[in-house]
Amino acid sequence: MKRIFAFFLSILLILGICPMSALADTGGSGNVDGGGGSMGQGTSQNSWNPGMDGVRVTVIYSETQKPASASIDLTSKTPAIKIHFGKVSKIQYRDGSSISPTTSSYVYYNPAITMPRIISTGSSKASIEAIKKYFCDEIIVRYIAELTGISYDDLITGKYKLLLEPIAYFKHNGVMYAMTAHEAALYDNQTGGALRRTMTSLTHKNLPLAMYLEYSDLGFAAYSGPTNKTCSNDTIIAYLGMGIVRFEEQPPEQPEPTDYDYEYRVDTDVITPVTLYAGSEINPDGPATVTFTIKGSTYRMSNIVIPEGDSQLAWVKWHTPSEPQNITITVRTNRGTLSQTTIKAKVVDLSGNDPPDPKATDTAGSWRPSSVPSREEKSYAAWSVWWAQWHPYWVWHSTGDDDGYWVDEGWYDFFRDNYSASMTATTRIEPDEKVPTAAGNTMKSGYGVSNTVTATVSTSAPMSHYTYGQTAVSYFPEFNYTTYWRLLDRLSSGKTARFQFAENIYSTYKQRVHFSPVWFPDGSYTVNTHVMDIWTPAGMLCANLTDSVTISGSLYDDWHIAPGNP
């Protein structure tokens, strides 16, 4: 389906075919880089024509990292697509949406101004600068605003960002497909490597490397790996096939550089991964072993097999010490190449920073309310493990005179077991059961609140691939969600872990509470809880939660003065 708005037609009539240099800048900026390389040879059943590409655009709320509208696909071509996967963005896949092929009509839009080349080939390189200029142009941004139903003036306020994903239109097994890089990786996992076997140069190199982030944004990390080699599905899913247009004056604030790779909590089960690359085939005749050395202890992941040119995560599951410290982990392998041979971990202790004893004489002073801060969130992770099976192929070797012998000249076929884990979490803030005048979720300031938190991990992976939820930390509005916090007690473990406040040493009844300050103004009293330490080979799952009670009055209202008994 094609739509060209009359507004843009009128612009073309006035301007003619508008060259890139004539496009008007919106003030937006693109967080996009790209690579790619030669394509190799196609077949009549599996092929891609250079230039048959497009871009999926999704408007994303900057603060919540959630889609603000349905995704749209833009292209200057007229692809006759038989199978596609709907309009699902990389963020939605990251948050747990599954891939689902459909033969329904493929909807796309042709912008009035021709799009630049998106996917590079060996002879025709895409220009990242042209792509940035195109998607930061006022005419194109207005077009996107109209298609998504968001006013242009609202779109460029900084409240939103544009998530860009390159799309390839190609023939696979004789059928025309439309796929983003993320969808290609998921589909390849789903079909046991069907795309990897037939469309490697497109689906695992040029398409995913068409766009990647120069710096971290929207919960995705910047990519710093090779830009001209085939990529694993795990790498594509985590890093590749995306760009971001923002409309703020400054790029998102990046974390301060650190001298460590991972931060862990004390006395916690964690998983530390590396990527093992196979320049040549690693098969069961000579499998790889990755060895981790941590504080004098040795851990091994053995019997690793990987097809030529591919990669796999290798990891160690271990328990951190009970005291904070810095740890250097060394990694070695007998086959292949490692992404890291040295990993630096910082182990921290979050306990001991409880708020001070609340006083009846406390005052607000210069306090002003602040918003709940953004903290790390990751609700879904995916990874895979290769395995191989011998494929016999018997060949007769003649020695003459009707004599000879059979030789098995077979090979190994490689298969992949795909795993994923998702996380859901809840927090429930309520007036403590000892609050005498609470009414539902309304209470007076100065009394205590309780917090019940759950963290559920859903996965079919072996236990060696993940950990249960282990840590929950609550932050409070009177401290502007900094300065002091409460490390919650884990009351039950398992796939659903349950947490509550530790017993408050200032509570007469030793309740699991946090006392709201007596000076806190009427309105919402919102507690922020960060749930974390569900570890997988593909990273830590975590959630940033809030819940509230309503403050109306203060505990002084419950006091009264009466004459004593004579």
Residue pairs with C-beta under 8 A, 6 or more apart in sequence:
1 105
1 106
1 107
1 108
2 78
2 108
2 109
2 110
3 109
3 110
4 110
4 112
5 112
5 143
5 146
7 146
8 111
8 112
8 113
8 139
8 143
9 112
11 18
11 112
11 139
12 18
12 112
12 113
15 22
17 114
18 113
18 139
20 116
20 130
20 133
20 134
23 113
23 133
23 134
23 137
23 138
23 139
23 140
24 137
24 138
24 139
25 133
25 136
25 137
25 138
26 136
26 137
26 138
26 141
26 156
26 247
27 136
27 156
27 247
27 249
28 135
28 136
28 141
28 156
28 162
28 245
28 246
28 247
29 132
29 136
29 245
29 246
29 251
30 131
30 132
30 135
30 136
30 243
30 244
30 245
31 213
31 214
31 215
31 217
31 243
31 244
31 245
31 246
31 251
32 128
32 131
32 132
32 164
32 211
32 212
32 213
32 214
32 243
32 244
32 245
33 128
33 211
33 212
33 213
33 214
33 223
33 243
34 120
34 126
34 128
34 131
34 209
34 210
34 211
34 212
34 227
35 120
35 209
35 212
35 226
35 227
35 228
36 119
36 120
36 121
36 125
36 126
36 205
36 206
36 209
36 210
36 227
36 228
37 120
37 122
37 201
37 205
37 206
37 228
37 229
38 121
38 122
38 201
39 48
39 50
39 121
39 122
39 201
39 202
39 206
40 200
40 201
42 48
43 198
44 174
45 171
45 172
45 173
45 174
45 198
46 170
46 171
46 172
46 173
46 198
46 199
47 170
47 171
48 168
48 169
48 170
48 171
48 199
48 202
49 170
50 117
50 119
50 121
50 123
50 124
51 77
51 117
51 124
52 77
52 79
52 168
52 169
52 170
53 75
53 77
53 117
53 118
53 119
53 166
53 167
53 168
53 169
53 210
54 73
54 74
54 75
54 76
54 77
54 79
54 108
54 115
54 118
54 166
54 167
54 169
54 178
55 73
55 74
55 75
55 115
55 118
55 135
55 164
55 165
55 166
55 167
56 71
56 72
56 73
56 74
56 87
56 89
56 164
56 165
56 166
56 167
56 180
57 71
57 72
57 73
57 74
57 135
57 144
57 148
57 162
57 163
57 164
58 67
58 69
58 71
58 72
58 89
58 91
58 162
58 163
58 165
59 67
59 68
59 69
59 144
59 148
59 150
59 155
59 160
59 161
59 162
59 163
60 66
60 67
60 68
60 89
60 91
60 160
60 161
60 162
60 163
60 218
61 67
61 68
61 159
61 160
62 158
62 159
62 160
62 161
62 246
62 248
63 159
63 374
65 91
65 218
65 219
65 377
66 91
67 89
67 91
67 92
68 148
68 150
68 160
69 148
69 149
69 150
70 87
70 148
71 87
71 88
71 89
72 87
72 109
72 144
72 147
72 148
73 87
73 106
73 107
73 108
73 109
73 167
73 178
74 108
74 109
74 110
74 111
74 115
74 144
75 108
75 109
75 110
75 115
75 167
75 169
76 110
76 111
76 114
76 115
77 169
78 110
79 106
79 108
79 169
79 176
79 178
80 176
81 106
81 169
81 176
81 177
81 178
82 103
82 175
82 176
82 177
83 101
83 102
83 103
83 175
83 176
83 177
83 178
84 101
84 102
84 106
84 177
84 178
84 179
85 99
85 100
85 101
85 102
85 178
85 179
85 183
85 187
86 100
86 102
87 107
88 97
88 99
88 183
89 163
89 165
90 163
90 165
90 180
90 182
90 220
90 241
90 242
91 163
91 218
91 219
93 99
93 182
93 183
93 186
93 237
93 380
94 219
94 220
94 378
94 379
94 380
95 379
95 380
96 379
96 380
96 422
99 183
99 186
99 187
99 190
101 187
106 178
109 147
111 140
111 143
112 139
112 143
113 134
113 137
113 139
113 140
115 134
116 126
116 127
116 130
116 131
116 134
117 124
117 125
117 126
117 127
117 130
118 126
118 131
118 166
118 167
118 210
118 211
119 126
119 166
119 168
119 202
119 206
119 207
119 210
120 126
120 206
120 209
120 210
121 206
126 210
131 211
131 243
132 243
134 140
135 141
135 162
135 164
135 243
135 245
136 245
141 152
141 155
141 156
141 162
141 245
142 152
144 155
144 162
145 151
145 152
145 155
146 152
150 160
154 160
155 247
156 247
157 247
158 246
158 247
158 248
160 247
161 217
161 218
161 244
161 245
161 246
161 247
162 244
162 245
162 246
163 218
163 242
163 243
163 244
164 211
164 242
164 243
164 244
164 245
165 180
165 181
165 182
165 211
165 241
165 242
165 243
166 180
166 181
166 207
166 210
166 211
166 241
167 178
167 179
167 180
168 178
168 179
168 184
168 202
168 203
168 207
169 176
169 177
169 178
170 176
170 177
170 179
170 199
170 202
171 177
172 194
172 195
172 198
172 199
173 194
173 198
179 187
179 203
179 207
180 207
180 241
181 203
181 207
181 208
181 210
181 236
181 240
181 241
181 242
182 236
182 237
182 241
182 242
184 195
184 199
184 203
184 204
184 207
184 208
184 236
185 203
185 204
185 208
185 233
185 234
185 236
185 237
186 233
186 237
186 382
187 194
187 195
188 194
188 195
188 196
188 203
188 204
188 233
189 233
189 382
189 384
189 416
189 418
190 418
192 415
192 416
193 414
193 415
193 416
195 203
195 204
196 203
196 204
196 310
200 230
200 309
201 230
204 230
204 231
204 232
204 233
204 236
205 228
205 229
205 230
205 231
207 241
208 231
208 235
208 236
208 240
208 241
209 227
209 228
209 231
209 240
210 241
211 240
211 241
211 242
211 243
212 222
212 223
212 239
212 240
212 241
212 242
212 243
213 220
213 221
213 222
213 223
213 239
213 242
213 243
213 244
214 222
215 222
215 251
215 252
215 254
216 222
216 252
216 254
216 255
217 244
217 246
217 251
217 252
218 244
219 376
219 377
219 378
220 238
220 239
220 242
221 238
221 239
222 239
223 239
223 240
225 231
225 235
225 239
229 309
230 309
230 310
231 240
232 275
232 310
232 311
232 312
233 384
233 416
234 275
234 311
234 312
234 313
234 382
234 383
234 384
234 538
235 275
235 311
237 382
238 538
238 539
246 252
258 346
259 344
260 326
260 344
260 345
260 346
261 340
261 343
261 344
261 345
262 270
262 272
262 343
262 344
262 345
262 346
263 345
263 346
263 347
263 348
264 270
264 320
264 345
264 346
264 347
264 348
265 320
265 347
265 348
265 349
265 350
265 470
265 471
265 533
266 320
266 321
266 322
266 323
266 324
266 347
266 348
266 349
267 319
267 320
267 321
267 322
268 319
268 320
268 470
268 471
268 533
269 317
269 318
269 319
269 320
269 467
269 468
269 470
269 533
269 535
270 317
270 318
270 319
270 320
270 467
270 533
270 535
271 315
271 316
271 317
271 465
271 466
271 467
271 535
271 536
271 537
272 292
272 315
272 316
272 318
272 329
272 343
272 345
273 313
273 314
273 315
273 537
273 538
274 290
274 313
274 314
274 315
274 331
274 338
274 339
274 340
274 343
275 311
275 312
275 313
275 314
275 338
275 339
276 288
276 290
276 304
276 306
276 311
276 312
276 313
276 314
276 333
276 336
276 337
276 338
276 339
277 306
277 310
277 311
277 336
277 337
277 338
277 339
278 288
278 306
278 307
278 308
278 309
278 310
278 311
278 335
278 336
279 308
279 309
279 336
279 337
280 308
281 306
281 307
281 308
281 412
282 288
282 304
282 305
282 306
282 335
282 336
283 305
283 388
283 412
284 303
284 305
284 388
284 390
284 412
286 335
287 302
287 303
287 304
287 305
287 335
288 304
288 305
288 306
288 314
288 333
288 334
288 335
288 336
289 300
289 301
289 302
289 303
289 304
289 333
289 334
289 335
290 300
290 301
290 304
290 314
290 331
290 332
290 333
290 338
291 298
291 299
291 300
291 331
291 332
291 333
292 298
292 299
292 300
292 301
292 316
292 318
292 329
292 330
292 331
293 299
293 329
293 330
293 331
294 316
294 318
294 327
294 329
295 321
295 327
297 318
299 316
299 318
301 314
301 315
301 316
304 312
304 314
304 335
304 386
305 386
305 387
305 388
305 412
305 414
306 312
306 336
306 386
306 414
307 386
307 388
307 414
310 386
312 384
312 385
312 386
313 383
313 537
313 538
314 333
315 537
316 329
317 464
317 467
317 535
320 345
320 347
321 327
321 347
323 347
323 349
324 347
324 348
324 349
325 347
326 344
326 345
326 346
326 347
327 344
327 345
327 346
327 347
328 342
328 343
328 344
328 345
329 342
329 343
329 344
329 345
330 341
330 342
330 343
331 338
331 340
331 341
331 342
331 343
332 338
332 341
350 471
350 473
350 485
350 487
351 487
353 484
353 485
353 487
354 484
354 485
354 486
355 476
355 479
355 484
355 486
355 514
356 484
357 506
358 446
358 506
358 515
358 517
358 518
360 446
360 518
362 517
362 518
362 519
363 519
364 517
364 519
364 520
364 521
367 478
367 480
369 477
370 477
370 480
370 481
372 481
372 526
372 528
372 544
372 546
373 481
373 482
373 528
374 544
375 528
375 530
375 542
375 544
376 530
376 532
376 540
376 542
376 544
377 542
377 543
377 544
378 423
378 539
378 540
378 541
378 542
379 422
379 423
379 424
379 541
379 543
380 420
380 421
380 422
380 423
380 541
381 420
381 421
381 536
381 537
381 538
381 539
381 541
382 418
382 419
382 420
382 538
383 418
383 419
383 420
383 465
383 536
383 537
383 538
384 416
384 417
384 418
384 419
385 416
385 417
385 419
386 414
386 415
386 416
386 417
387 414
387 415
387 416
387 417
388 412
388 413
388 414
388 415
389 412
389 413
389 415
390 410
390 411
390 412
390 413
391 410
391 411
391 412
391 413
392 408
392 410
393 408
393 409
393 410
393 411
394 406
394 407
394 408
394 409
394 410
395 406
395 407
395 408
395 409
396 404
396 405
396 406
397 404
397 405
397 406
397 407
398 404
399 405
419 459
419 460
419 461
419 465
420 459
420 461
421 457
421 458
421 459
421 461
421 465
421 466
421 534
421 536
421 541
422 457
422 458
422 459
422 541
423 455
423 456
423 457
423 458
423 469
423 534
423 541
423 542
423 543
424 455
424 456
424 458
424 543
425 453
425 454
425 455
425 456
425 469
425 531
425 543
425 545
426 453
426 454
426 545
427 451
427 452
427 453
427 527
427 529
427 531
427 545
427 546
427 547
428 451
428 452
428 453
428 547
429 449
429 450
429 451
429 525
429 526
429 527
429 547
429 548
429 549
430 441
430 449
430 450
430 452
430 549
431 438
431 441
431 442
431 443
431 447
431 448
431 449
431 450
431 549
432 438
432 447
432 448
432 449
432 450
432 511
432 513
433 450
433 511
434 447
434 448
434 509
434 511
434 513
435 443
435 444
435 447
435 448
436 558
437 443
437 444
437 558
438 447
441 548
441 549
441 550
442 549
442 550
442 551
442 552
443 449
443 516
443 549
443 550
443 551
443 552
444 551
444 552
444 553
444 554
444 555
444 557
444 558
445 516
445 517
445 518
445 519
445 520
445 521
445 525
445 551
445 553
445 554
445 555
446 515
446 516
446 517
446 518
446 520
446 554
446 555
446 556
447 515
447 516
447 555
448 504
448 507
448 511
448 513
448 514
448 515
448 516
449 513
449 514
449 516
449 525
449 527
449 549
450 500
450 501
450 511
450 512
450 513
451 474
451 488
451 499
451 500
451 501
451 514
451 527
451 529
451 547
452 498
452 499
452 500
453 472
453 488
453 498
453 499
453 500
453 529
453 531
453 545
454 496
454 497
454 498
454 499
455 468
455 469
455 472
455 496
455 497
455 499
455 531
455 534
455 543
456 469
456 495
456 496
456 497
457 466
457 468
457 469
457 495
457 534
457 541
458 495
459 465
459 466
459 536
461 536
465 536
465 537
466 534
466 535
466 536
467 533
467 534
467 535
468 493
468 494
468 495
468 497
468 534
469 490
469 496
469 497
469 531
469 532
469 533
469 534
470 490
470 493
470 497
470 532
470 533
470 534
471 487
471 490
471 531
471 532
471 533
472 487
472 488
472 490
472 499
472 529
472 530
472 531
472 532
473 485
473 486
473 487
473 488
473 529
473 530
473 532
474 485
474 486
474 488
474 501
474 514
474 527
474 528
474 529
475 481
475 482
475 485
475 527
475 528
475 529
475 530
476 484
476 485
476 486
476 514
476 527
476 528
477 520
477 525
477 526
477 527
478 516
478 517
478 520
479 485
481 528
486 501
486 502
486 514
487 502
488 499
488 500
488 501
488 502
488 529
489 499
489 500
489 501
489 502
489 512
490 497
490 498
490 499
491 498
491 499
491 500
492 498
499 531
500 512
501 512
501 513
501 514
502 512
503 510
503 511
503 512
504 510
504 511
504 512
504 513
504 514
504 515
506 515
507 513
507 515
514 527
516 525
516 549
516 551
518 554
518 555
518 556
519 554
520 551
520 554
521 551
522 551
522 552
522 553
523 550
523 551
524 548
524 549
524 550
524 551
525 548
525 549
525 550
525 551
526 546
526 547
526 548
527 546
527 547
527 548
528 544
528 545
528 546
529 544
529 545
529 546
529 547
530 542
530 543
530 544
530 545
531 542
531 543
531 545
532 540
532 541
532 542
532 543
533 540
533 542
534 540
534 541
534 542
535 541
